[in-house]
Amino acid sequence: MQLLFIAVFVQCKTHYQIMKQEHFVRQDQTKPQSIQFTKPPYLKKGDTIMIVAPAGFVPDSTEIDPGIALAKSWGLEVIVGKNAFKKHNHFAGTDEERQSDLQLALNDKKIKAIWCSRGGYGTVRIIDQLDFTAFEKNPKWVIGFSDITTLHTTIHRLGIATIHATMPGGMKHASDETKQTLYKALFGYSYGFEIPSNPLNKIGIGSGVLIGGNLSILNSMIGSVSEVNTYGKILFIEDVGEDLYRVDRMMYTLKRTGALKNLKGLIVGDFSYDIEKDTLFGGTHREIILNVVKEYNYPVIFDFPAGHVRDNRALIFGKEINIEVNATTSKIWY
């Protein structure tokens, strides 16, 4: 009887608990991922979302008021974490305070989406203390970008889709397209993108599950429980303020892990850096990235409108997309 109980207990372990046991197991980028992604329920009017601050501090409510107003205009109820405006050095409160708000949002069934207030730095300090058991049973949309890539990649290891999009702290200056695509992503409307092709684009077609985020954070996840499997996926990357030699190093790091070899496509968002300062490196971020992936036979799109810019269009990570790149136009659609 005791053996039967043990067997049942083992079978009832969540994917999250199993994943935690494999804390330092490297991803084998030469093999496809066995996990199938599922999408949390799309939002509807009357649903409640929660704004939390897992990373950098937000000075006061005026920073996120435009985001709250936008969500309410969509018919959503908005709750703000009790520690959202705390400040502890660089962070929005202590690690324990930030974790507490995020854990509450993950656990509460009434919360249908978690909107991170801003990025900066700090999510990695609390990621291993979070318990995703309740979240796995009742998935909800997690929204953010930049440092929130730590949450994206961890949740992707659970096989749950997330949304890479502007946060409340950036809605004051966000473009109309930024707001419209976030609305469509959250409420389940189909949408796509058609942008002019950069001459450095690699022409081709591809389809696969979209994953990715901030290049620096993706690099920092290598070798941890939050490292994602890129085999057969379409990878999106963006970054801000990184010297070009660091971009070069990070791309080669991904290449050496095998993460770039078996992609179905690469989408490159905004890379904001000091152009004058980096002229001596010998190329732009586009040329650096293209040089690293030149031997691979998949399409590459540069200058996609997403990242640390006003026009930061929402992308659903964990959902299959199609891309088509020709000499004049790049198309992306779900």
ZADO-1210 file (C-alpha; in nm, 4 decimals, padded with zeros to 6 digits):
<atoms>
<atom x="00.0000" y="00.0000" z="00.0000" code="MET" pos="1"/>
<atom x="00.2859" y="00.2339" z="00.0864" code="GLN" pos="2"/>
<atom x="00.4549" y="00.1610" z="-00.2480" code="LEU" pos="3"/>
<atom x="00.1299" y="00.2370" z="-00.4299" code="LEU" pos="4"/>
<atom x="00.1061" y="00.5756" z="-00.2558" code="PHE" pos="5"/>
<atom x="00.4615" y="00.6628" z="-00.3546" code="ILE" pos="6"/>
<atom x="00.3920" y="00.5673" z="-00.7161" code="ALA" pos="7"/>
<atom x="00.0800" y="00.7855" z="-00.7290" code="VAL" pos="8"/>
<atom x="00.2688" y="01.0767" z="-00.5726" code="PHE" pos="9"/>
<atom x="00.5432" y="01.0563" z="-00.8332" code="VAL" pos="10"/>
<atom x="00.2892" y="01.0472" z="-01.1158" code="GLN" pos="11"/>
<atom x="00.1117" y="01.3534" z="-00.9764" code="CYS" pos="12"/>
<atom x="00.4211" y="01.5730" z="-00.9791" code="LYS" pos="13"/>
<atom x="00.3759" y="01.8812" z="-01.1906" code="THR" pos="14"/>
<atom x="00.6003" y="01.9598" z="-01.4826" code="HIS" pos="15"/>
<atom x="00.7319" y="02.2518" z="-01.2771" code="TYR" pos="16"/>
<atom x="00.8458" y="02.0240" z="-00.9929" code="GLN" pos="17"/>
<atom x="01.0201" y="01.7908" z="-01.2359" code="ILE" pos="18"/>
<atom x="01.1816" y="02.0883" z="-01.4076" code="MET" pos="19"/>
<atom x="01.3144" y="02.2173" z="-01.0739" code="LYS" pos="20"/>
<atom x="01.4896" y="01.8844" z="-01.0157" code="GLN" pos="21"/>
<atom x="01.6705" y="01.9310" z="-01.3488" code="GLU" pos="22"/>
<atom x="01.7978" y="02.2698" z="-01.2373" code="HIS" pos="23"/>
<atom x="02.1363" y="02.2536" z="-01.4066" code="PHE" pos="24"/>
<atom x="02.0577" y="02.0264" z="-01.7002" code="VAL" pos="25"/>
<atom x="02.1654" y="02.1822" z="-02.0303" code="ARG" pos="26"/>
<atom x="01.9206" y="02.1910" z="-02.3203" code="GLN" pos="27"/>
<atom x="02.0149" y="01.9575" z="-02.6027" code="ASP" pos="28"/>
<atom x="01.9777" y="02.1944" z="-02.8979" code="GLN" pos="29"/>
<atom x="02.0332" y="01.9072" z="-03.1451" code="THR" pos="30"/>
<atom x="01.6964" y="01.7514" z="-03.0609" code="LYS" pos="31"/>
<atom x="01.3403" y="01.8858" z="-03.0873" code="PRO" pos="32"/>
<atom x="01.1514" y="01.9771" z="-02.7720" code="GLN" pos="33"/>
<atom x="00.8926" y="01.7247" z="-02.6586" code="SER" pos="34"/>
<atom x="00.6752" y="01.9856" z="-02.4828" code="ILE" pos="35"/>
<atom x="00.3707" y="02.1137" z="-02.6723" code="GLN" pos="36"/>
<atom x="00.2755" y="02.4743" z="-02.6044" code="PHE" pos="37"/>
<atom x="-00.0682" y="02.5617" z="-02.4735" code="THR" pos="38"/>
<atom x="-00.2254" y="02.9079" z="-02.4751" code="LYS" pos="39"/>
<atom x="-00.3868" y="03.0573" z="-02.1647" code="PRO" pos="40"/>
<atom x="-00.7527" y="03.1612" z="-02.2138" code="PRO" pos="41"/>
<atom x="-00.7872" y="03.4836" z="-02.4093" code="TYR" pos="42"/>
<atom x="-00.9274" y="03.7782" z="-02.2164" code="LEU" pos="43"/>
<atom x="-01.2804" y="03.9112" z="-02.2306" code="LYS" pos="44"/>
<atom x="-01.4450" y="04.2234" z="-02.0943" code="LYS" pos="45"/>
<atom x="-01.4809" y="04.2124" z="-01.7175" code="GLY" pos="46"/>
<atom x="-01.1677" y="04.0032" z="-01.6633" code="ASP" pos="47"/>
<atom x="-00.9173" y="04.1101" z="-01.3989" code="THR" pos="48"/>
<atom x="-00.5485" y="04.1619" z="-01.4646" code="ILE" pos="49"/>
<atom x="-00.2750" y="04.2389" z="-01.2133" code="MET" pos="50"/>
<atom x="00.0214" y="04.4721" z="-01.2532" code="ILE" pos="51"/>
<atom x="00.3335" y="04.3585" z="-01.0688" code="VAL" pos="52"/>
<atom x="00.6921" y="04.4848" z="-01.0527" code="ALA" pos="53"/>
<atom x="00.9371" y="04.1925" z="-01.0555" code="PRO" pos="54"/>
<atom x="01.2436" y="04.3965" z="-01.1532" code="ALA" pos="55"/>
<atom x="01.3282" y="04.7695" z="-01.1545" code="GLY" pos="56"/>
<atom x="01.1431" y="05.0170" z="-00.9370" code="PHE" pos="57"/>
<atom x="00.8546" y="05.2359" z="-01.0512" code="VAL" pos="58"/>
<atom x="00.8665" y="05.5790" z="-00.8815" code="PRO" pos="59"/>
<atom x="00.4904" y="05.6265" z="-00.8449" code="ASP" pos="60"/>
<atom x="00.1542" y="05.5532" z="-01.0022" code="SER" pos="61"/>
<atom x="00.1893" y="05.8246" z="-01.2671" code="THR" pos="62"/>
<atom x="00.4382" y="05.5985" z="-01.4466" code="GLU" pos="63"/>
<atom x="00.1824" y="05.3249" z="-01.5039" code="ILE" pos="64"/>
<atom x="-00.1401" y="05.5280" z="-01.5139" code="ASP" pos="65"/>
<atom x="-00.1456" y="05.5340" z="-01.8975" code="PRO" pos="66"/>
<atom x="-00.1281" y="05.1541" z="-01.9009" code="GLY" pos="67"/>
<atom x="-00.4034" y="05.1230" z="-01.6425" code="ILE" pos="68"/>
<atom x="-00.6235" y="05.3641" z="-01.8389" code="ALA" pos="69"/>
<atom x="-00.5661" y="05.1640" z="-02.1573" code="LEU" pos="70"/>
<atom x="-00.6567" y="04.8331" z="-01.9919" code="ALA" pos="71"/>
<atom x="-00.9718" y="04.9850" z="-01.8425" code="LYS" pos="72"/>
<atom x="-01.0708" y="05.1228" z="-02.1837" code="SER" pos="73"/>
<atom x="-01.0685" y="04.7604" z="-02.3009" code="TRP" pos="74"/>
<atom x="-01.3179" y="04.6702" z="-02.0293" code="GLY" pos="75"/>
<atom x="-01.0680" y="04.5081" z="-01.7936" code="LEU" pos="76"/>
<atom x="-01.0463" y="04.5367" z="-01.4167" code="GLU" pos="77"/>
<atom x="-00.6974" y="04.6260" z="-01.2935" code="VAL" pos="78"/>
<atom x="-00.5316" y="04.5362" z="-00.9628" code="ILE" pos="79"/>
<atom x="-00.1894" y="04.6755" z="-00.8732" code="VAL" pos="80"/>
<atom x="00.0411" y="04.4720" z="-00.6499" code="GLY" pos="81"/>
<atom x="00.0738" y="04.6143" z="-00.2996" code="LYS" pos="82"/>
<atom x="00.4528" y="04.6362" z="-00.3369" code="ASN" pos="83"/>
<atom x="00.4498" y="04.7805" z="-00.6896" code="ALA" pos="84"/>
<atom x="00.5829" y="05.1213" z="-00.5818" code="PHE" pos="85"/>
<atom x="00.8328" y="05.0067" z="-00.3217" code="LYS" pos="86"/>
<atom x="01.2005" y="05.0881" z="-00.3727" code="LYS" pos="87"/>
<atom x="01.4984" y="04.8891" z="-00.2495" code="HIS" pos="88"/>
<atom x="01.8174" y="05.0080" z="-00.4145" code="ASN" pos="89"/>
<atom x="01.7687" y="04.9399" z="-00.7860" code="HIS" pos="90"/>
<atom x="01.4660" y="04.7192" z="-00.7332" code="PHE" pos="91"/>
<atom x="01.0909" y="04.7536" z="-00.6842" code="ALA" pos="92"/>
<atom x="01.1152" y="04.6448" z="-00.3231" code="GLY" pos="93"/>
<atom x="01.3143" y="04.3622" z="-00.1708" code="THR" pos="94"/>
<atom x="01.3375" y="04.0267" z="-00.3446" code="ASP" pos="95"/>
<atom x="01.0798" y="03.8925" z="-00.0996" code="GLU" pos="96"/>
<atom x="00.8359" y="04.1778" z="-00.1700" code="GLU" pos="97"/>
<atom x="00.8620" y="04.1424" z="-00.5471" code="ARG" pos="98"/>
<atom x="00.8289" y="03.7674" z="-00.5244" code="GLN" pos="99"/>
<atom x="00.5245" y="03.7992" z="-00.2971" code="SER" pos="100"/>
<atom x="00.3276" y="04.0100" z="-00.5469" code="ASP" pos="101"/>
<atom x="00.4181" y="03.7901" z="-00.8413" code="LEU" pos="102"/>
<atom x="00.3408" y="03.4686" z="-00.6522" code="GLN" pos="103"/>
<atom x="-00.0006" y="03.6035" z="-00.5537" code="LEU" pos="104"/>
<atom x="-00.0728" y="03.6876" z="-00.9176" code="ALA" pos="105"/>
<atom x="00.0388" y="03.3416" z="-01.0331" code="LEU" pos="106"/>
<atom x="-00.1798" y="03.1677" z="-00.7750" code="ASN" pos="107"/>
<atom x="-00.5014" y="03.3727" z="-00.7842" code="ASP" pos="108"/>
<atom x="-00.7558" y="03.2163" z="-01.0208" code="LYS" pos="109"/>
<atom x="-00.9384" y="03.5489" z="-01.0527" code="LYS" pos="110"/>
<atom x="-00.6310" y="03.7062" z="-01.2145" code="ILE" pos="111"/>
<atom x="-00.6473" y="03.6306" z="-01.5875" code="LYS" pos="112"/>
<atom x="-00.3277" y="03.8098" z="-01.6943" code="ALA" pos="113"/>
<atom x="-00.0100" y="03.9393" z="-01.5277" code="ILE" pos="114"/>
<atom x="00.1269" y="04.2633" z="-01.6715" code="TRP" pos="115"/>
<atom x="00.4782" y="04.3466" z="-01.5555" code="CYS" pos="116"/>
<atom x="00.5161" y="04.7188" z="-01.4878" code="SER" pos="117"/>
<atom x="00.8684" y="04.7539" z="-01.6295" code="ARG" pos="118"/>
<atom x="01.1939" y="04.5718" z="-01.6916" code="GLY" pos="119"/>
<atom x="01.5372" y="04.6880" z="-01.5824" code="GLY" pos="120"/>
<atom x="01.6939" y="04.4114" z="-01.3780" code="TYR" pos="121"/>
<atom x="01.5928" y="04.1807" z="-01.0970" code="GLY" pos="122"/>
<atom x="01.3612" y="03.9030" z="-01.2175" code="THR" pos="123"/>
<atom x="01.6421" y="03.6469" z="-01.2117" code="VAL" pos="124"/>
<atom x="01.6878" y="03.7113" z="-00.8387" code="ARG" pos="125"/>
<atom x="01.3396" y="03.5755" z="-00.7605" code="ILE" pos="126"/>
<atom x="01.2700" y="03.3290" z="-01.0427" code="ILE" pos="127"/>
<atom x="01.3873" y="03.0190" z="-00.8517" code="ASP" pos="128"/>
<atom x="01.1794" y="03.1064" z="-00.5459" code="GLN" pos="129"/>
<atom x="00.8559" y="03.1193" z="-00.7454" code="LEU" pos="130"/>
<atom x="00.6189" y="02.8234" z="-00.7430" code="ASP" pos="131"/>
<atom x="00.4425" y="02.7707" z="-01.0756" code="PHE" pos="132"/>
<atom x="00.2326" y="02.4729" z="-00.9622" code="THR" pos="133"/>
<atom x="-00.0979" y="02.6638" z="-00.9460" code="ALA" pos="134"/>
<atom x="-00.0082" y="02.8565" z="-01.2623" code="PHE" pos="135"/>
<atom x="00.0378" y="02.5308" z="-01.4547" code="GLU" pos="136"/>
<atom x="-00.3093" y="02.4174" z="-01.3527" code="LYS" pos="137"/>
<atom x="-00.4675" y="02.7543" z="-01.4386" code="ASN" pos="138"/>
<atom x="-00.2436" y="02.9303" z="-01.6943" code="PRO" pos="139"/>
<atom x="-00.2785" y="03.3021" z="-01.7536" code="LYS" pos="140"/>
<atom x="-00.1061" y="03.5466" z="-01.9857" code="TRP" pos="141"/>
<atom x="00.2228" y="03.6950" z="-01.8638" code="VAL" pos="142"/>
<atom x="00.3107" y="04.0174" z="-02.0468" code="ILE" pos="143"/>
<atom x="00.6351" y="04.2125" z="-02.0664" code="GLY" pos="144"/>
<atom x="00.9739" y="04.2309" z="-02.2340" code="PHE" pos="145"/>
<atom x="01.3414" y="04.3101" z="-02.1662" code="SER" pos="146"/>
<atom x="01.4259" y="04.1709" z="-01.8189" code="ASP" pos="147"/>
<atom x="01.0899" y="03.9895" z="-01.8239" code="ILE" pos="148"/>
<atom x="01.2532" y="03.7521" z="-02.0745" code="THR" pos="149"/>
<atom x="01.3526" y="03.5561" z="-01.7628" code="THR" pos="150"/>
<atom x="00.9823" y="03.4895" z="-01.7001" code="LEU" pos="151"/>
<atom x="00.9148" y="03.4145" z="-02.0667" code="HIS" pos="152"/>
<atom x="01.1858" y="03.1505" z="-02.0930" code="THR" pos="153"/>
<atom x="01.0998" y="02.9862" z="-01.7612" code="THR" pos="154"/>
<atom x="00.7316" y="02.9651" z="-01.8517" code="ILE" pos="155"/>
<atom x="00.8156" y="02.8333" z="-02.1983" code="HIS" pos="156"/>
<atom x="00.9911" y="02.5401" z="-02.0325" code="ARG" pos="157"/>
<atom x="00.6478" y="02.4649" z="-01.8857" code="LEU" pos="158"/>
<atom x="00.4933" y="02.4697" z="-02.2347" code="GLY" pos="159"/>
<atom x="00.2775" y="02.7789" z="-02.1797" code="ILE" pos="160"/>
<atom x="00.2573" y="03.0747" z="-02.4178" code="ALA" pos="161"/>
<atom x="00.3363" y="03.4335" z="-02.3114" code="THR" pos="162"/>
<atom x="00.3237" y="03.7798" z="-02.4679" code="ILE" pos="163"/>
<atom x="00.6284" y="03.9940" z="-02.5476" code="HIS" pos="164"/>
<atom x="00.4935" y="04.3486" z="-02.5382" code="ALA" pos="165"/>
<atom x="00.5203" y="04.6985" z="-02.3952" code="THR" pos="166"/>
<atom x="00.4575" y="04.7340" z="-02.0246" code="MET" pos="167"/>
<atom x="00.2475" y="04.9938" z="-01.8374" code="PRO" pos="168"/>
<atom x="00.5572" y="05.2040" z="-01.7734" code="GLY" pos="169"/>
<atom x="00.6035" y="05.2505" z="-02.1486" code="GLY" pos="170"/>
<atom x="00.2459" y="05.3113" z="-02.2580" code="MET" pos="171"/>
<atom x="00.2748" y="05.6888" z="-02.2242" code="LYS" pos="172"/>
<atom x="00.4810" y="05.7037" z="-02.5433" code="HIS" pos="173"/>
<atom x="00.3626" y="05.3858" z="-02.7164" code="ALA" pos="174"/>
<atom x="00.2536" y="05.3892" z="-03.0809" code="SER" pos="175"/>
<atom x="-00.1017" y="05.3061" z="-03.1854" code="ASP" pos="176"/>
<atom x="00.0267" y="04.9817" z="-03.3418" code="GLU" pos="177"/>
<atom x="00.1828" y="04.8880" z="-03.0082" code="THR" pos="178"/>
<atom x="-00.1523" y="04.9199" z="-02.8321" code="LYS" pos="179"/>
<atom x="-00.3553" y="04.7557" z="-03.1097" code="GLN" pos="180"/>
<atom x="-00.1350" y="04.4476" z="-03.1349" code="THR" pos="181"/>
<atom x="-00.1369" y="04.3996" z="-02.7574" code="LEU" pos="182"/>
<atom x="-00.5163" y="04.4172" z="-02.7593" code="TYR" pos="183"/>
<atom x="-00.5379" y="04.1613" z="-03.0390" code="LYS" pos="184"/>
<atom x="-00.2902" y="03.9284" z="-02.8700" code="ALA" pos="185"/>
<atom x="-00.4744" y="03.9395" z="-02.5360" code="LEU" pos="186"/>
<atom x="-00.8270" y="03.9080" z="-02.6747" code="PHE" pos="187"/>
<atom x="-00.7517" y="03.6372" z="-02.9313" code="GLY" pos="188"/>
<atom x="-00.7789" y="03.8238" z="-03.2599" code="TYR" pos="189"/>
<atom x="-00.5633" y="03.7058" z="-03.5484" code="SER" pos="190"/>
<atom x="-00.3118" y="03.9558" z="-03.6787" code="TYR" pos="191"/>
<atom x="00.0097" y="03.9843" z="-03.8723" code="GLY" pos="192"/>
<atom x="00.2795" y="04.2211" z="-03.9873" code="PHE" pos="193"/>
<atom x="00.4062" y="04.3415" z="-04.3221" code="GLU" pos="194"/>
<atom x="00.7189" y="04.5569" z="-04.3185" code="ILE" pos="195"/>
<atom x="00.9717" y="04.6717" z="-04.5800" code="PRO" pos="196"/>
<atom x="01.2629" y="04.4335" z="-04.6215" code="SER" pos="197"/>
<atom x="01.6096" y="04.5425" z="-04.5204" code="ASN" pos="198"/>
<atom x="01.8684" y="04.4685" z="-04.7943" code="PRO" pos="199"/>
<atom x="02.0541" y="04.2444" z="-04.5463" code="LEU" pos="200"/>
<atom x="01.7523" y="04.0198" z="-04.4892" code="ASN" pos="201"/>
<atom x="01.7906" y="03.6537" z="-04.5855" code="LYS" pos="202"/>
<atom x="01.5127" y="03.5644" z="-04.8276" code="ILE" pos="203"/>
<atom x="01.2975" y="03.2590" z="-04.7639" code="GLY" pos="204"/>
<atom x="00.9894" y="03.1168" z="-04.5936" code="ILE" pos="205"/>
<atom x="00.9478" y="02.9394" z="-04.2632" code="GLY" pos="206"/>
<atom x="00.7033" y="02.8375" z="-03.9957" code="SER" pos="207"/>
<atom x="00.7449" y="02.7365" z="-03.6356" code="GLY" pos="208"/>
<atom x="00.6715" y="02.8281" z="-03.2769" code="VAL" pos="209"/>
<atom x="00.7959" y="03.1772" z="-03.1915" code="LEU" pos="210"/>
<atom x="01.0207" y="03.2138" z="-02.8859" code="ILE" pos="211"/>
<atom x="01.2941" y="03.4506" z="-02.7703" code="GLY" pos="212"/>
<atom x="01.3279" y="03.7931" z="-02.6120" code="GLY" pos="213"/>
<atom x="01.6177" y="04.0056" z="-02.4946" code="ASN" pos="214"/>
<atom x="01.9504" y="03.8732" z="-02.6270" code="LEU" pos="215"/>
<atom x="02.1436" y="03.9477" z="-02.3060" code="SER" pos="216"/>
<atom x="01.8866" y="03.7656" z="-02.0930" code="ILE" pos="217"/>
<atom x="01.8701" y="03.4698" z="-02.3312" code="LEU" pos="218"/>
<atom x="02.2466" y="03.4355" z="-02.2946" code="ASN" pos="219"/>
<atom x="02.2261" y="03.4559" z="-01.9168" code="SER" pos="220"/>
<atom x="01.9755" y="03.1677" z="-01.9080" code="MET" pos="221"/>
<atom x="02.2129" y="02.9206" z="-02.0774" code="ILE" pos="222"/>
<atom x="02.2802" y="02.6221" z="-01.8526" code="GLY" pos="223"/>
<atom x="01.9906" y="02.6967" z="-01.6192" code="SER" pos="224"/>
<atom x="01.6395" y="02.5619" z="-01.5807" code="VAL" pos="225"/>
<atom x="01.5197" y="02.8625" z="-01.7834" code="SER" pos="226"/>
<atom x="01.7185" y="02.7875" z="-02.0979" code="GLU" pos="227"/>
<atom x="01.4821" y="02.7264" z="-02.3915" code="VAL" pos="228"/>
<atom x="01.5058" y="02.4700" z="-02.6663" code="ASN" pos="229"/>
<atom x="01.5292" y="02.6461" z="-03.0039" code="THR" pos="230"/>
<atom x="01.5155" y="02.3401" z="-03.2303" code="TYR" pos="231"/>
<atom x="01.2585" y="02.3954" z="-03.5055" code="GLY" pos="232"/>
<atom x="01.1550" y="02.7322" z="-03.3592" code="LYS" pos="233"/>
<atom x="01.1534" y="03.0856" z="-03.4944" code="ILE" pos="234"/>
<atom x="01.3729" y="03.2986" z="-03.2697" code="LEU" pos="235"/>
<atom x="01.3137" y="03.6674" z="-03.1938" code="PHE" pos="236"/>
<atom x="01.5913" y="03.8794" z="-03.0419" code="ILE" pos="237"/>
<atom x="01.6316" y="04.2452" z="-02.9375" code="GLU" pos="238"/>
<atom x="01.8577" y="04.4439" z="-02.7078" code="ASP" pos="239"/>
<atom x="01.9468" y="04.7917" z="-02.5924" code="VAL" pos="240"/>
<atom x="02.2645" y="04.9728" z="-02.4888" code="GLY" pos="241"/>
<atom x="02.5019" y="04.6834" z="-02.5593" code="GLU" pos="242"/>
<atom x="02.8387" y="04.7501" z="-02.7225" code="ASP" pos="243"/>
<atom x="02.8673" y="04.5768" z="-03.0582" code="LEU" pos="244"/>
<atom x="03.1493" y="04.3506" z="-02.9446" code="TYR" pos="245"/>
<atom x="02.9132" y="04.2200" z="-02.6774" code="ARG" pos="246"/>
<atom x="02.6420" y="04.1565" z="-02.9365" code="VAL" pos="247"/>
<atom x="02.9023" y="03.9664" z="-03.1380" code="ASP" pos="248"/>
<atom x="03.0061" y="03.7643" z="-02.8324" code="ARG" pos="249"/>
<atom x="02.6486" y="03.6817" z="-02.7351" code="MET" pos="250"/>
<atom x="02.5612" y="03.5669" z="-03.0867" code="MET" pos="251"/>
<atom x="02.8667" y="03.3422" z="-03.0972" code="TYR" pos="252"/>
<atom x="02.7756" y="03.2057" z="-02.7538" code="THR" pos="253"/>
<atom x="02.4319" y="03.1073" z="-02.8849" code="LEU" pos="254"/>
<atom x="02.5942" y="02.9559" z="-03.1915" code="LYS" pos="255"/>
<atom x="02.8354" y="02.7458" z="-02.9852" code="ARG" pos="256"/>
<atom x="02.5453" y="02.6020" z="-02.7836" code="THR" pos="257"/>
<atom x="02.3764" y="02.4924" z="-03.1077" code="GLY" pos="258"/>
<atom x="02.0839" y="02.7259" z="-03.0465" code="ALA" pos="259"/>
<atom x="02.1109" y="02.8928" z="-03.3906" code="LEU" pos="260"/>
<atom x="02.1688" y="02.5849" z="-03.6056" code="LYS" pos="261"/>
<atom x="01.8227" y="02.4300" z="-03.6273" code="ASN" pos="262"/>
<atom x="01.6003" y="02.7371" z="-03.6351" code="LEU" pos="263"/>
<atom x="01.3176" y="02.7826" z="-03.8854" code="LYS" pos="264"/>
<atom x="01.3746" y="03.1573" z="-03.8923" code="GLY" pos="265"/>
<atom x="01.5296" y="03.4515" z="-03.7104" code="LEU" pos="266"/>
<atom x="01.3524" y="03.7829" z="-03.6414" code="ILE" pos="267"/>
<atom x="01.5710" y="04.0709" z="-03.5238" code="VAL" pos="268"/>
<atom x="01.4014" y="04.3589" z="-03.3469" code="GLY" pos="269"/>
<atom x="01.5494" y="04.6890" z="-03.2385" code="ASP" pos="270"/>
<atom x="01.9111" y="04.7100" z="-03.1232" code="PHE" pos="271"/>
<atom x="01.9681" y="05.0561" z="-02.9778" code="SER" pos="272"/>
<atom x="02.3339" y="05.1439" z="-02.9263" code="TYR" pos="273"/>
<atom x="02.5788" y="05.4318" z="-02.9634" code="ASP" pos="274"/>
<atom x="02.6516" y="05.4200" z="-03.3376" code="ILE" pos="275"/>
<atom x="02.9387" y="05.6687" z="-03.3240" code="GLU" pos="276"/>
<atom x="03.1033" y="05.4889" z="-03.0342" code="LYS" pos="277"/>
<atom x="03.0873" y="05.1528" z="-03.2098" code="ASP" pos="278"/>
<atom x="03.2026" y="05.2484" z="-03.5604" code="THR" pos="279"/>
<atom x="03.5471" y="05.1004" z="-03.4951" code="LEU" pos="280"/>
<atom x="03.4061" y="04.7504" z="-03.4466" code="PHE" pos="281"/>
<atom x="03.3621" y="04.7225" z="-03.8215" code="GLY" pos="282"/>
<atom x="02.9918" y="04.6745" z="-03.8799" code="GLY" pos="283"/>
<atom x="02.6392" y="04.7236" z="-03.7551" code="THR" pos="284"/>
<atom x="02.4459" y="04.4786" z="-03.5377" code="HIS" pos="285"/>
<atom x="02.2800" y="04.3546" z="-03.8566" code="ARG" pos="286"/>
<atom x="02.6128" y="04.2647" z="-04.0153" code="GLU" pos="287"/>
<atom x="02.7327" y="04.1003" z="-03.6947" code="ILE" pos="288"/>
<atom x="02.4206" y="03.8828" z="-03.6672" code="ILE" pos="289"/>
<atom x="02.4205" y="03.7976" z="-04.0368" code="LEU" pos="290"/>
<atom x="02.7831" y="03.6892" z="-04.0208" code="ASN" pos="291"/>
<atom x="02.7079" y="03.4487" z="-03.7352" code="VAL" pos="292"/>
<atom x="02.4130" y="03.2799" z="-03.9115" code="VAL" pos="293"/>
<atom x="02.5307" y="03.3039" z="-04.2744" code="LYS" pos="294"/>
<atom x="02.5871" y="02.9291" z="-04.3056" code="GLU" pos="295"/>
<atom x="02.2305" y="02.8413" z="-04.2031" code="TYR" pos="296"/>
<atom x="01.9492" y="02.8062" z="-04.4527" code="ASN" pos="297"/>
<atom x="01.6601" y="02.9944" z="-04.2941" code="TYR" pos="298"/>
<atom x="01.5082" y="03.3405" z="-04.3448" code="PRO" pos="299"/>
<atom x="01.6285" y="03.6356" z="-04.1395" code="VAL" pos="300"/>
<atom x="01.4266" y="03.9542" z="-04.0845" code="ILE" pos="301"/>
<atom x="01.5954" y="04.2714" z="-03.9629" code="PHE" pos="302"/>
<atom x="01.4348" y="04.5887" z="-03.8277" code="ASP" pos="303"/>
<atom x="01.1197" y="04.4273" z="-03.6943" code="PHE" pos="304"/>
<atom x="00.9323" y="04.6911" z="-03.4870" code="PRO" pos="305"/>
<atom x="00.9763" y="04.5471" z="-03.1387" code="ALA" pos="306"/>
<atom x="01.2117" y="04.6139" z="-02.8509" code="GLY" pos="307"/>
<atom x="01.3097" y="04.9227" z="-02.6523" code="HIS" pos="308"/>
<atom x="01.1334" y="05.1579" z="-02.8910" code="VAL" pos="309"/>
<atom x="00.8064" y="05.3489" z="-02.9103" code="ARG" pos="310"/>
<atom x="00.6758" y="05.1092" z="-03.1762" code="ASP" pos="311"/>
<atom x="00.7033" y="04.7854" z="-02.9775" code="ASN" pos="312"/>
<atom x="00.4507" y="04.5521" z="-03.1338" code="ARG" pos="313"/>
<atom x="00.3177" y="04.2588" z="-02.9386" code="ALA" pos="314"/>
<atom x="00.4400" y="03.9077" z="-03.0185" code="LEU" pos="315"/>
<atom x="00.2873" y="03.5882" z="-02.8856" code="ILE" pos="316"/>
<atom x="00.5654" y="03.3555" z="-02.7759" code="PHE" pos="317"/>
<atom x="00.4706" y="02.9875" z="-02.7828" code="GLY" pos="318"/>
<atom x="00.2373" y="03.0215" z="-03.0808" code="LYS" pos="319"/>
<atom x="00.3190" y="02.9028" z="-03.4331" code="GLU" pos="320"/>
<atom x="00.3854" y="03.1777" z="-03.6857" code="ILE" pos="321"/>
<atom x="00.4659" y="03.1939" z="-04.0546" code="ASN" pos="322"/>
<atom x="00.7260" y="03.4204" z="-04.2105" code="ILE" pos="323"/>
<atom x="00.7886" y="03.5074" z="-04.5729" code="GLU" pos="324"/>
<atom x="01.0798" y="03.7257" z="-04.6766" code="VAL" pos="325"/>
<atom x="01.1417" y="03.8584" z="-05.0265" code="ASN" pos="326"/>
<atom x="01.3495" y="04.1437" z="-05.1646" code="ALA" pos="327"/>
<atom x="01.0888" y="04.4104" z="-05.0932" code="THR" pos="328"/>
<atom x="00.8613" y="04.2862" z="-04.8144" code="THR" pos="329"/>
<atom x="00.8764" y="04.0792" z="-04.4965" code="SER" pos="330"/>
<atom x="00.5515" y="03.9201" z="-04.3798" code="LYS" pos="331"/>
<atom x="00.4775" y="03.7610" z="-04.0438" code="ILE" pos="332"/>
<atom x="00.1406" y="03.6166" z="-03.9480" code="TRP" pos="333"/>
<atom x="-00.0166" y="03.3877" z="-03.6903" code="TYR" pos="334"/>
</atoms>
